[in-house]
């Protein structure tokens, strides 16, 4: 996975950019299945960028399925954690 920079994080008010960012990580591929990705996301570990990106990915997928923008609330909650993890990774 490419390294992220703080500048890569979209504005939380730009729903299309947030959705595109969420989809730039595929939890199904990373964890090997829908079930494994969902199990990891539900744990809400938030210790690594993988944890947080997977949680956002699954929230965005669920929102798409339900035709809602609930993933934006998840992104707003995860944004400070993303910033902290990116800063620690540089």
MMTF fields as JSON, N, C-alpha, C and O atoms, coordinates in Angstrom:
{
  "mmtfVersion": "1.0.0",
  "mmtfProducer": "UNKNOWN",
  "numBonds": 359,
  "numAtoms": 360,
  "numGroups": 90,
  "numChains": 1,
  "numModels": 1,
  "chainsPerModel": [1],
  "groupsPerChain": [90],
  "chainIdList": ["A"],
  "bondAtomList": [4, 2, 8, 6, 12, 10, 16, 14, 20, 18, 24, 22, 28, 26, 32, 30, 36, 34, 40, 38, 44, 42, 48, 46, 52, 50, 56, 54, 60, 58, 64, 62, 68, 66, 72, 70, 76, 74, 80, 78, 84, 82, 88, 86, 92, 90, 96, 94, 100, 98, 104, 102, 108, 106, 112, 110, 116, 114, 120, 118, 124, 122, 128, 126, 132, 130, 136, 134, 140, 138, 144, 142, 148, 146, 152, 150, 156, 154, 160, 158, 164, 162, 168, 166, 172, 170, 176, 174, 180, 178, 184, 182, 188, 186, 192, 190, 196, 194, 200, 198, 204, 202, 208, 206, 212, 210, 216, 214, 220, 218, 224, 222, 228, 226, 232, 230, 236, 234, 240, 238, 244, 242, 248, 246, 252, 250, 256, 254, 260, 258, 264, 262, 268, 266, 272, 270, 276, 274, 280, 278, 284, 282, 288, 286, 292, 290, 296, 294, 300, 298, 304, 302, 308, 306, 312, 310, 316, 314, 320, 318, 324, 322, 328, 326, 332, 330, 336, 334, 340, 338, 344, 342, 348, 346, 352, 350, 356, 354],
  "bondOrderList": [1, 1, 1, 1, 1, 1, 1, 1, 1, 1, 1, 1, 1, 1, 1, 1, 1, 1, 1, 1, 1, 1, 1, 1, 1, 1, 1, 1, 1, 1, 1, 1, 1, 1, 1, 1, 1, 1, 1, 1, 1, 1, 1, 1, 1, 1, 1, 1, 1, 1, 1, 1, 1, 1, 1, 1, 1, 1, 1, 1, 1, 1, 1, 1, 1, 1, 1, 1, 1, 1, 1, 1, 1, 1, 1, 1, 1, 1, 1, 1, 1, 1, 1, 1, 1, 1, 1, 1, 1],
  "groupList": [{"groupName": "UNK", "atomNameList": ["N", "CA", "C", "O"], "elementList": ["N", "C", "C", "O"], "formalChargeList": [0, 0, 0, 0], "bondAtomList": [1, 0, 2, 1, 3, 2], "bondOrderList": [1, 1, 2], "singleLetterCode": "X", "chemCompType": "L-PEPTIDE LINKING"}],
  "groupTypeList": [0, 0, 0, 0, 0, 0, 0, 0, 0, 0, 0, 0, 0, 0, 0, 0, 0, 0, 0, 0, 0, 0, 0, 0, 0, 0, 0, 0, 0, 0, 0, 0, 0, 0, 0, 0, 0, 0, 0, 0, 0, 0, 0, 0, 0, 0, 0, 0, 0, 0, 0, 0, 0, 0, 0, 0, 0, 0, 0, 0, 0, 0, 0, 0, 0, 0, 0, 0, 0, 0, 0, 0, 0, 0, 0, 0, 0, 0, 0, 0, 0, 0, 0, 0, 0, 0, 0, 0, 0, 0],
  "groupIdList": [1, 2, 3, 4, 5, 6, 7, 8, 9, 10, 11, 12, 13, 14, 15, 16, 17, 18, 19, 20, 21, 22, 23, 24, 25, 26, 27, 28, 29, 30, 31, 32, 33, 34, 35, 36, 37, 38, 39, 40, 41, 42, 43, 44, 45, 46, 47, 48, 49, 50, 51, 52, 53, 54, 55, 56, 57, 58, 59, 60, 61, 62, 63, 64, 65, 66, 67, 68, 69, 70, 71, 72, 73, 74, 75, 76, 77, 78, 79, 80, 81, 82, 83, 84, 85, 86, 87, 88, 89, 90],
  "secStructList": [7, 7, 7, 7, 7, 4, 4, 4, 1, 7, 7, 6, 6, 7, 2, 2, 2, 2, 2, 2, 2, 2, 2, 6, 1, 7, 2, 2, 2, 2, 2, 1, 1, 2, 2, 2, 2, 2, 2, 2, 2, 2, 2, 6, 7, 7, 1, 1, 2, 2, 2, 2, 2, 2, 2, 2, 2, 2, 2, 2, 2, 2, 2, 2, 2, 2, 6, 1, 7, 6, 2, 2, 2, 2, 2, 2, 2, 2, 2, 2, 2, 2, 2, 2, 2, 2, 2, 2, 2, 7],
  "xCoordList": [0.853, 0.0, 0.901, 1.912, 0.509, 1.274, 1.188, 0.19, 2.242, 2.256, 1.298, 1.185, 0.615, -0.312, 0.355, 1.236, -0.089, 0.311, -0.948, -2.052, -0.78, -1.926, -2.71, -3.939, -2.0, -2.637, -3.531, -4.377, -3.356, -4.175, -5.571, -6.464, -5.752, -7.037, -8.027, -7.765, -9.152, -10.113, -10.863, -10.944, -11.395, -12.252, -13.48, -14.121, -13.827, -14.972, -16.316, -17.308, -16.355, -17.586, -17.713, -18.737, -16.689, -16.705, -17.019, -16.117, -18.299, -18.722, -18.12, -17.767, -17.999, -17.429, -15.962, -15.504, -15.224, -13.797, -13.601, -12.7, -14.43, -14.326, -14.64, -13.949, -15.676, -16.02, -14.876, -14.513, -14.317, -13.193, -12.006, -11.351, -11.729, -10.642, -10.935, -10.058, -12.161, -12.538, -12.343, -11.898, -12.671, -12.564, -11.133, -10.862, -10.228, -8.833, -8.115, -6.989, -8.761, -8.279, -9.365, -10.526, -9.002, -9.981, -9.778, -8.878, -10.624, -10.521, -10.776, -10.196, -11.637, -11.925, -10.658, -10.349, -9.93, -8.678, -7.621, -6.935, -7.496, -6.442, -6.657, -5.717, -7.881, -8.165, -8.576, -8.673, -8.815, -9.084, -10.545, -10.863, -11.446, -12.872, -13.7, -13.214, -14.961, -15.913, -15.99, -15.905, -16.15, -16.316, -15.12, -15.29, -13.924, -12.714, -12.559, -12.157, -12.874, -12.803, -13.799, -13.461, -15.021, -16.052, -15.696, -15.89, -15.182, -14.778, -13.707, -13.777, -12.721, -11.642, -12.19, -11.797, -13.086, -13.644, -14.459, -14.39, -15.218, -16.066, -15.244, -15.741, -14.001, -13.131, -12.719, -12.38, -12.756, -12.414, -11.082, -10.972, -10.079, -8.765, -8.141, -7.681, -8.132, -7.634, -6.174, -5.763, -5.392, -3.981, -3.081, -1.977, -3.543, -2.734, -3.577, -4.804, -2.891, -3.604, -4.488, -5.578, -4.032, -4.839, -6.146, -7.216, -6.065, -7.27, -8.266, -9.448, -7.782, -8.648, -9.178, -10.354, -8.321, -8.775, -9.793, -10.742, -9.611, -10.582, -11.921, -12.98, -11.867, -13.106, -13.858, -15.079, -13.13, -13.756, -14.283, -15.382, -13.508, -13.934, -15.253, -16.174, -15.345, -16.573, -17.745, -18.876, -17.496, -18.569, -19.068, -20.272, -18.14, -18.533, -19.288, -20.271, -18.844, -19.557, -20.97, -21.924, -21.099, -22.424, -23.311, -24.497, -22.747, -23.518, -23.99, -25.126, -23.127, -23.514, -24.666, -25.625, -24.556, -25.596, -26.938, -27.996, -26.879, -28.101, -28.499, -29.484, -27.732, -27.989, -28.053, -29.001, -27.004, -26.916, -25.505, -24.625, -25.318, -23.992, -23.487, -22.75, -23.883, -23.47, -21.95, -21.389, -21.289, -19.828, -19.141, -18.019, -19.807, -19.205, -19.037, -18.049, -19.985, -19.84, -18.67, -17.912, -18.523, -17.376, -16.073, -15.118, -16.036, -14.819, -14.477, -13.32, -15.473, -15.21, -14.668, -13.792, -15.186, -14.706, -13.282, -12.47, -12.99, -11.687, -10.611, -9.421, -11.004, -10.046, -8.914, -7.756, -9.187, -8.065, -7.13, -5.919, -7.686, -6.868, -6.022, -4.846, -6.616, -5.856, -4.695, -3.566, -4.97, -3.902, -2.774, -1.594, -3.152, -2.148, -1.306, -0.083, -1.949, -1.22, -0.328, 0.785, -0.806, 0.018, 1.231, 2.349, 1.022, 2.136, 3.171, 4.372, 2.715, 3.634, 4.397, 5.476, 3.819, 4.414, 5.451, 6.15, 5.555, 6.488, 7.809, 8.688],
  "yCoordList": [-1.17, 0.0, 1.236, 1.291, 2.217, 3.453, 4.193, 4.118, 4.896, 5.69, 6.851, 7.47, 7.145, 8.262, 9.484, 9.383, 10.641, 11.913, 12.596, 12.314, 13.48, 14.218, 14.874, 14.94, 15.351, 16.027, 15.089, 15.554, 13.785, 12.804, 12.65, 12.076, 13.156, 12.998, 14.028, 15.229, 13.574, 14.515, 15.32, 14.939, 16.424, 17.273, 16.461, 15.87, 16.415, 15.613, 16.089, 15.364, 17.287, 17.791, 17.426, 17.711, 16.804, 16.396, 14.899, 14.062, 14.583, 13.177, 12.308, 11.156, 12.84, 12.043, 11.744, 10.628, 12.728, 12.521, 11.547, 10.71, 11.658, 10.742, 9.326, 8.385, 9.162, 7.82, 7.254, 6.087, 8.073, 7.617, 7.218, 6.211, 7.997, 7.66, 6.336, 5.48, 6.17, 4.927, 3.728, 2.67, 3.886, 2.789, 2.569, 1.587, 3.464, 3.296, 2.205, 1.835, 1.695, 0.528, -0.529, -0.259, -1.719, -2.791, -3.809, -4.648, -3.717, -4.621, -6.071, -6.974, -6.303, -7.677, -8.322, -9.47, -7.578, -8.117, -8.274, -9.294, -7.268, -7.31, -8.459, -9.181, -8.623, -9.637, -10.978, -11.977, -11.001, -12.263, -12.597, -13.506, -11.869, -12.14, -11.022, -10.227, -10.991, -10.057, -10.292, -9.351, -11.543, -11.894, -11.47, -10.907, -11.735, -11.387, -9.875, -9.373, -9.157, -7.699, -7.126, -6.233, -7.64, -7.169, -7.492, -6.664, -8.679, -9.071, -8.124, -7.666, -7.833, -6.917, -5.517, -4.873, -5.046, -3.701, -3.593, -2.58, -4.618, -4.604, -4.577, -4.149, -5.026, -5.006, -3.579, -3.302, -2.686, -1.272, -1.106, -0.312, -1.87, -1.795, -0.411, 0.179, 0.095, 1.443, 1.659, 2.787, 0.584, 0.679, 0.956, 1.477, 0.613, 0.788, 1.449, 1.501, 1.949, 2.509, 1.458, 1.776, 0.217, -0.869, -1.005, -1.106, -1.009, -1.113, -0.008, -0.268, 1.207, 2.372, 2.445, 2.741, 2.178, 2.224, 1.126, 1.335, -0.031, -1.104, -0.734, -1.007, -0.122, 0.301, 1.31, 1.229, 2.251, 3.229, 2.554, 2.862, 1.643, 0.898, 0.175, 0.267, -0.542, -1.295, -0.354, -0.661, 0.783, 1.766, 2.317, 2.481, 2.6, 3.131, 2.083, 2.408, 0.849, -0.225, -0.403, -0.55, -0.389, -0.525, 0.659, 0.484, 1.853, 3.043, 2.966, 3.328, 2.501, 2.365, 1.369, 1.597, 0.276, -0.756, -0.211, -0.571, 0.661, 1.217, 2.548, 3.166, 2.985, 4.242, 5.414, 6.2, 5.491, 6.575, 7.166, 6.68, 8.202, 8.797, 8.675, 9.536, 7.613, 7.391, 7.253, 7.518, 6.844, 6.699, 8.026, 8.036, 9.151, 10.451, 10.644, 11.233, 10.159, 10.223, 9.373, 9.774, 8.191, 7.332, 8.032, 8.005, 8.661, 9.357, 10.484, 10.644, 11.252, 12.345, 11.811, 12.424, 10.68, 10.07, 9.535, 9.627, 8.982, 8.367, 9.365, 9.058, 10.531, 11.494, 11.847, 11.828, 12.165, 12.46, 11.261, 11.431, 10.07, 8.861, 8.658, 8.308, 8.875, 8.785, 9.769, 9.41, 11.001, 12.015, 11.597, 11.73, 11.096, 10.675, 9.503, 9.502, 8.534, 7.359, 7.746, 7.236, 8.642, 9.096, 9.856, 9.636, 10.737, 11.495, 10.573, 10.816, 9.532, 8.593, 7.744, 7.23, 7.605, 6.768, 7.5, 6.883, 8.819, 9.601, 9.813, 10.452],
  "zCoordList": [0.0, 0.0, 0.0, 0.701, -0.799, -0.861, 0.459, 1.175, 0.757, 1.984, 1.869, 0.812, 2.945, 2.976, 3.579, 4.433, 3.11, 3.693, 4.208, 3.741, 5.155, 5.697, 4.562, 4.604, 3.56, 2.423, 1.613, 0.85, 1.766, 1.043, 1.656, 1.034, 2.857, 3.54, 3.015, 3.08, 2.5, 1.919, 2.977, 4.145, 2.53, 3.358, 3.754, 2.885, 5.035, 5.47, 4.909, 4.986, 4.354, 3.75, 2.276, 1.655, 1.714, 0.31, 0.241, 0.262, 0.16, 0.246, -0.853, -0.602, -2.06, -3.154, -2.911, -3.158, -2.432, -2.163, -0.997, -1.03, 0.012, 1.155, 0.706, 1.098, -0.114, -0.598, -1.447, -1.301, -2.325, -3.157, -2.29, -2.559, -1.258, -0.342, 0.364, 0.47, 0.844, 1.523, 0.606, 1.052, -0.666, -1.63, -2.126, -2.818, -1.782, -2.213, -1.424, -1.756, -0.388, 0.352, 0.254, 0.562, -0.168, -0.307, 0.813, 0.758, 1.814, 2.955, 2.593, 3.197, 1.611, 1.184, 0.638, 0.957, -0.188, -0.746, 0.35, 0.417, 1.196, 2.213, 3.201, 3.535, 3.661, 4.678, 4.076, 4.788, 2.774, 2.095, 1.874, 1.107, 2.54, 2.341, 2.961, 3.766, 2.559, 3.159, 4.666, 5.456, 5.052, 6.459, 7.306, 8.387, 6.822, 7.571, 7.695, 8.745, 6.639, 6.66, 7.666, 8.443, 7.647, 8.569, 10.023, 10.913, 10.254, 11.611, 12.133, 13.274, 11.299, 11.703, 11.968, 12.94, 11.12, 11.282, 12.568, 13.264, 12.882, 14.078, 15.363, 16.405, 15.302, 16.482, 16.859, 18.009, 15.875, 16.089, 16.834, 17.768, 16.401, 17.041, 16.897, 17.874, 15.675, 15.377, 15.761, 16.035, 15.781, 16.155, 14.952, 15.112, 13.756, 12.548, 11.461, 11.546, 10.444, 9.295, 8.634, 8.158, 8.6, 8.032, 8.807, 8.207, 10.12, 10.953, 10.621, 10.396, 10.594, 10.422, 8.997, 8.785, 8.025, 6.629, 6.361, 5.605, 6.966, 6.792, 7.432, 6.868, 8.594, 9.244, 8.369, 8.231, 7.786, 6.895, 5.634, 5.173, 5.082, 3.888, 4.132, 3.32, 5.244, 5.512, 5.78, 5.404, 6.421, 6.646, 5.313, 5.114, 4.403, 3.093, 2.277, 1.61, 2.325, 1.61, 2.16, 1.396, 3.472, 4.09, 3.722, 3.44, 3.723, 3.354, 1.912, 1.604, 1.042, -0.37, -0.493, -1.231, 0.231, 0.189, 0.692, 0.177, 1.702, 2.289, 1.643, 2.046, 0.642, -0.051, 0.945, 0.961, 1.77, 2.752, 2.722, 2.012, 3.491, 3.619, 5.058, 5.539, 5.729, 7.119, 7.244, 8.308, 6.17, 6.204, 6.518, 7.024, 6.222, 6.523, 8.026, 8.466, 8.813, 10.272, 10.733, 11.617, 10.13, 10.46, 10.114, 10.891, 8.939, 8.515, 9.49, 9.876, 9.881, 10.824, 12.152, 12.762, 12.589, 13.826, 13.663, 14.584, 12.499, 12.257, 11.823, 11.904, 11.372, 10.831, 11.797, 11.38, 13.059, 13.962, 14.147, 14.293, 14.139, 14.283, 13.036, 13.129, 11.874, 10.621, 10.634, 10.296, 11.023, 11.063, 12.009, 11.684, 13.172, 14.167, 13.623, 13.763, 13.019, 12.498, 11.328, 11.202, 10.473, 9.338, 9.859, 9.393, 10.811, 11.378, 12.02, 11.909, 12.683, 13.338, 12.325, 12.617, 11.125, 10.082, 9.244, 8.44, 9.427, 8.601, 9.254, 8.676]
}
